[in-house]
């Protein structure tokens, strides 16, 4: 099978949709790095970079990392050699301001997203998965109130960015309810209809999870 020349993806879904797990599988299949903002923050802080020091100071003060700095960190990551042929973004952009930053960066390089993978999961399903994850991982901080707040933030700030990408006709809506394999197969089938074919890596044999 001929590998897709470029694979620049964004995966979007509420907490509990499984996007973290699915993102890893898609990135591996297409041979591109999964770029998650949380990982970028940790890597820069651990590496003691100038950007990392700025992030650490903000986090230690109990503040949120501002959009401008988040976008700067993502741009820095996407300029690394392993992302030259493509990437899968997870957790960025989270709002319209970050969408504008990303679009400006990509257009400046003559690039654009090949597909935005939207995992559609009913709110009740997300809550059930997050409750179970909290039990499995012994996370006492994942209370009903915290879970509801996270989903509310997603619905208020992140879900609306999909309208931008729908206008560009790059959104593929995926039913996120089912086993991990079922959802993965739906994603690959939807991407294939757009001429986006993975390099044949196997993404089967795991049970469903939440992200």
KAQUI-V897755 format. One record per residue. N is the residue number from 1. PHI is phi in whole degrees, -180 to 180 (none if undefined). Layout:
# KAQUI-V897755
N/PHI + N/PHI
This chain:
# KAQUI-V897755
1/none + 2/-77 + 3/-78 + 4/-59 + 5/-56 + 6/-139 + 7/-145 + 8/-114 + 9/-120 + 10/-129 + 11/-113 + 12/-130 + 13/179 + 14/-69 + 15/-54 + 16/92 + 17/-83 + 18/90 + 19/-66 + 20/-64 + 21/-66 + 22/-66 + 23/-60 + 24/-61 + 25/-65 + 26/-66 + 27/-61 + 28/-63 + 29/-64 + 30/-92 + 31/69 + 32/-126 + 33/-75 + 34/-85 + 35/-111 + 36/-112 + 37/-60 + 38/-59 + 39/-65 + 40/-63 + 41/-58 + 42/-63 + 43/-64 + 44/-71 + 45/-65 + 46/-62 + 47/-79 + 48/68 + 49/-71 + 50/-61 + 51/-64 + 52/-62 + 53/-65 + 54/-66 + 55/-64 + 56/-60 + 57/-64 + 58/-69 + 59/-64 + 60/-65 + 61/-82 + 62/81 + 63/-100 + 64/-85 + 65/-68 + 66/-66 + 67/-55 + 68/-59 + 69/-72 + 70/-59 + 71/-64 + 72/-63 + 73/-66 + 74/-66 + 75/-58 + 76/-59 + 77/-69 + 78/-73 + 79/-85 + 80/-75 + 81/-57 + 82/-70 + 83/-102 + 84/-64 + 85/-93 + 86/158 + 87/-169 + 88/-127 + 89/-87 + 90/-135 + 91/96 + 92/-152 + 93/-77 + 94/-103 + 95/-149 + 96/-63 + 97/-61 + 98/-70 + 99/-61 + 100/-62 + 101/-62 + 102/-65 + 103/-62 + 104/-66 + 105/-64 + 106/-67 + 107/-64 + 108/-66 + 109/-105 + 110/71 + 111/-121 + 112/-158 + 113/-71 + 114/-82 + 115/-163 + 116/-114 + 117/-89 + 118/-103 + 119/-89 + 120/-98 + 121/-136 + 122/-58 + 123/-55 + 124/-63 + 125/-67 + 126/-60 + 127/-62 + 128/-60 + 129/-65 + 130/-68 + 131/-61 + 132/-64 + 133/-63 + 134/-62 + 135/-68 + 136/-62 + 137/-98 + 138/64 + 139/-91 + 140/-73 + 141/-80 + 142/-85 + 143/-82 + 144/-56 + 145/-65 + 146/-65 + 147/-61 + 148/-63 + 149/-67 + 150/-62 + 151/-67 + 152/-65 + 153/-64 + 154/-60 + 155/-65 + 156/-82 + 157/-106 + 158/-91 + 159/-52 + 160/-62 + 161/-66 + 162/-64 + 163/-62 + 164/-61 + 165/-78 + 166/-66 + 167/-64 + 168/-88 + 169/59 + 170/-119 + 171/-86 + 172/-115 + 173/-87 + 174/-122 + 175/-67 + 176/-90 + 177/-96 + 178/145 + 179/-73 + 180/-56 + 181/-62 + 182/-62 + 183/-68 + 184/-59 + 185/-63 + 186/-63 + 187/-63 + 188/-63 + 189/-65 + 190/-67 + 191/-67 + 192/-62 + 193/-66 + 194/-101 + 195/78 + 196/-104 + 197/-112 + 198/-71 + 199/-88 + 200/98 + 201/-63 + 202/-85 + 203/-121 + 204/-106 + 205/91 + 206/-125 + 207/-89 + 208/-64 + 209/-142 + 210/-115 + 211/-146
